[in-house]
Amino acid sequence: QRSPYVQIRPHHSRGAMTASPARSGSRRPRLIAALSAAALLGHLSVRSGLLGFAAPPSTEGRRAALLQVLAPVAALSLGGGAARAMPDEQLAPPVIKDIDRCYKQIQQGCDWMYFELKPAMEKQDLGAIRKAIGAVSLGAHVSPLETDLIFPLEQLLSSNIDSQEDGWVDAVRKVASSFDNIKDVIGGAEWNVAMTSFEDARVATNKILADINARSEKVYFTIMDDEYANKRYKRYLQNKKDAISFRQNAGGVLAGALR
């Protein structure tokens, strides 16, 4: 089962890249040490009773708590300065490796957001919205927005130790909080607020995907813009049919094995 926590692996770095003047060599060891401390603190804070921290009651609470640990520590480790990645600086090999592993999954999460959640919100269909977004009322149902979008994006935060200064931490936090806000306001039929939150999530997701495209040797992602439906809808339908066929075949195999 995929962990909802941001797994911080401080050994990944851009050490192979040429440092810009804004990144002094002395900052990197401090950043790695600080992130190691952040990882330990985040891990301990969600375990039963260690260090006196109470375990957050939900996935959203755990995510918010850990992102709160990561953001200020990363900022302080840079000495409070305005050191930022150069716009054309290539992503480090460990980051690219993780992107290669999960970019299709993230794109499918975008498809679900655009072709399942968005139409349901436009129709103001509460049942369809809750199914698309994974409301608590649906019990154990976990939305692809979590499994295929937020979770893999969080994993990329752990690969890219510059995720705070690159704006990725804030963007993932914005995506998660926007979906939470949609859950909160749809019951009161606050549709304008809900659509604003959807747009916030779309823009924040696009920020990370566009940054990855610009700083990689190939274009990994289709951005959710006005042409997204023309570019992705047929592929989305095919993926959906393939998934249904796979489940049916797997069910047939299991039923045969139980006879």
N, C-alpha and C positions, 0 to 999 in steps of 0.2 A: 504494500500500500504506500502510495506516495505521501511523504510527509508534508504537512502544511507549513512547516517552519522553513525559514531561509537558512539553508545549510551553508555556513560561511567556511570556505576553504582558503585560508590566507596564503597558501603556498602558490596560488595562481597569481601571476603578476605580469606586468609589461616590462619585466627586466630586460628582455631582449630588444626592446625599442629604444631609440635614442631619446634621452630625456630632453625636454624643452627647458628654456631658462626658468619657466615658472615652476618646474618640478625639480627641486634640488635633490641630490642623491641622498641627503640625510633624512628626507621626509619618508622615503619608502620603508626603512626599518621601523620607524615609529608607527606608520600606518599599519604595517603587518602586525606589530605587537598589539596595537590598539584593537584591531579587528579580531585578533585571537581572544583578547579579553572580552570583547563584545559577544563573540560566539559563546564563550563559557558562561557569561552572565545571562545571555538569552536562553541558553539550555537550562541552566539552573532555575531560572525564574518560572519555568513552566513545569517543574517537577514538584512532587508533593512535599511541601514543607521545607525544602532546602533553602538555606539563607533566609528563611522566614517569608519567602514570596508565596503568594497564593496563586494557584494555577488559574489562568484566565478561563472563563466559562465556555468559550466558543472558538471556532477557527478564526473568526474575525478578530476576537480579542487577542488571541495568541499572535496573529500576524501584526496587529497594531503595536503590541508590546515589543516585539522583536525589532520592528522597523524603527521604533522610538529609540531602542538601544543603538542600532546601527548608525542612524543618521548623525546624532551629535558627536559620537565617538570618532567617526570618520572625519568629521569637520574639524574637531579639536586636534586630531593627529596631523592635520595639515597646517597646524600652527595658526588657525583662524584666518589665514590669508585667502586670496581669491584664485589660488592655483586651479586651473581647469585644463581638461584635455584640449589639445588643438583640434579644430573641426575636422581636419583631414587625417588625423592620426589613426592608423589602422588598429583594429582590435587585436589583442594578444592571441596567440595560438590556442591557449586553453579556453578562451571565450568562444573562439570560432569552432572548436571541437564540440562544445556543448550546444552551440547553435545548430551545427550539422545534425546533432542528435535529436533536437526537439522542434526545429522550425516548421515541419509539417504539422505537428500537433498544435503549435501556436496558431498557424493559419486556419486550422479547422476550428479552433476556439473563436477566431474572428468571424468565420463563417456562421457559427452558431449565434453569435452576438448580432450579426447583421441580418441573417435570414430567418432566425427563430424569435429572438427577443424583440428586435425592432418592429417587425410586422405586428406582433402581439400587442405592443405598446401603442402603435398607431391605431389598432382596432379597439383599444381599451378593453382587451379581453383578459380579465383577472386570472382565470384559470390557466390560460396559455402563458401568461407572463410568469406566474409562479412556477409552472413547469419548466420554463426556459431558464429561470434565474435560480432555481433550487430553493424554494421557500421552505421554512421549517415545517409548515403544515403538511408537506408531502412526505414527512418522515425521513427515511434513510436515503432518499433521492439526492444525489450530488450532481449539480449542473455541470455540463461541459465548460461553462464559464470558469469554474474552479479547476477542473481536472485538465483542461486543454488550453487554458489561457493564463489564469493567475498563477497556478502552481509552477508551470515551466518558466514563466517570467521571473518568479521568485528565485528559481534555480540559477537563472542567468545573473542575478544580483550577486550570487556567491562566487560565480566565475570571474566576474569583472570587479576587481577590488576598487576600481574607480567609479563604481556605480553611483555613489553619492554625488560626486562632482559632475558626473555626466548627466545627472538629472533622472537617472533610472529609478532610484529609490522613491523619489517624490512621485514619479509617474505611476509606479505600481501601487503606491499608497492611494493615489487618486482613483485608479481603476477600481480597487477594492471598495473604497468608501463610496464611490458613485453607485455601484451595484447595491451596497447596503442601503443607501438612501432611497433607491428605487423600491426596495422591499418595504421600507418604512412608510412611503407616501402613497403607494397605489391603493392601499385600503381606504384612504380618505379621498380617493379620486382626484388627487393633486397631479393631474396629467402634465401640466406645463412644467412643474418642478421635476417630475419623473423624466420627461424628455430632455430637460436641461442636464440632468445627471447622466443620461445615456450619452449625450453629446460630450460631456466631460470625460467619460470613460473612453469614448472613441478617440478623442484628441490625445489623451494621455497614452493610449496604446500605440497610436500612430507615431508618437514622438520616439518611442523606443525602436519600433520597427524601421522607421526612416533613418534613424541614427545607425542602426546595424547595416542597413543597405548601403549607406554612404561610406561606411568605414570597413567594408568587406570587399573582397575581390569579385564577388558575384552578388546579384540581387536575390536575396532570400525571400522577401515578403512582398505580397500585394497589399498596398496601403488601402485602408477603408476610406476611399474618396467617393465622389459622385459617380465614378465609372466602375465602382466595385462590383455591382450586380452584373454588369456586362462582362466583366473579367472573370468572375468566380462562380456565378450561379449554376452554370452547367456542371462545373467540377463538383460543387457542393451536392447537387442532386445525385451525381454518380457515386460520390463517397457515401451518401446516405443509403443508396440502394445496395452498395457493396457491404455496408455494415449490417443491414437487415438480412441479406443473403448469408453472411457469415454466421450470424446468430441462429438462423434457421438451420443451417447445416450442422452447427455445433450441437444444437438441441436434438437433431436427429441422431447424431452419433452417440450422444449421451443416453437417449432413450433406448437405442439398440443395445448399448452396453449393459443397461439395467434389466433387460429381459432375461 
